[in-house]
């Protein structure tokens, strides 16, 4: 089988997982991502796991990110709603539910590991994103490492420094402990420090762990793949941050984030694992679930009705 990525280099392999890197890929040429296949994918993906969201236009109004119900709609009706409305469909962990995505997830991971010396990936999540013209994802960060593969349409991503004032360690700790919804406050003047990357079909971008970013679609429907994954180094960092949250809350400390597996890092790894086992900490980590605020009208594509209305 032909390689997925066309432009691996030694420099990119060395920087993978640490820097923001752009690649060219061939996934958008595969028949499984043709327009007529998207409705079928939506019909076969478990509807109860489908994330359907809408959002406002103000870059700083991250509270306008709302979940929608889509019960009773076919895949074709969902696609019509995406075309006509302001929606973001998120099919998480497609590899667990659709066999062709399971094979693709393994193929992507194997190619990355083949090109990057010593790379080992696990806890993989291959997501399919289908979104409306001008839809956006507000300022946020991810706990795992991530890559985004553009299949249809055009979008731009703003990447910001992983440093104050753009993000604090305490904020990252909340994401690691699953106490944040996935988005956070944003100041528009931060754009002066951002690196902006434009994506068209055949473009892929990958970035460092916990790097804040936001996404804006062009004036067309967008289809992308999102690949989240952990490596041993990324998992160690996540556990260090988890332990730091406990030290911050229980002891009032301002703990630093170790960059390698030294004695302090390994001690925090042990603390994090113990905390996850016996729920050591101020309280059990809480994963909030965003309730549905709207439901899609199958008779009027793109129209949102209040839940219960």
Secondary structure by P-SEA (a helix, b strand, c coil): cccccccccaaaaaacccccccccccccccccccccaaaaaaaacccccccccccccccccccccbbbbbccccaaaaaaaaaccbbbbbbcccccccaaaaaaaaaaaaaaaaccccccccbbbbbbbbbccccccccccccccbbbbbccccbbbbbbccccccccaaaaaaaaacccccbbbbbccccccbbbbbbcccbbbbbcccccccccccccbbbbbbbbbccaaaaaaaaaaaaaaaaaaccccbbbbbccccaaaaaaaaaaaaaaacccccccbbbbbbcccbbbccccccccccccc
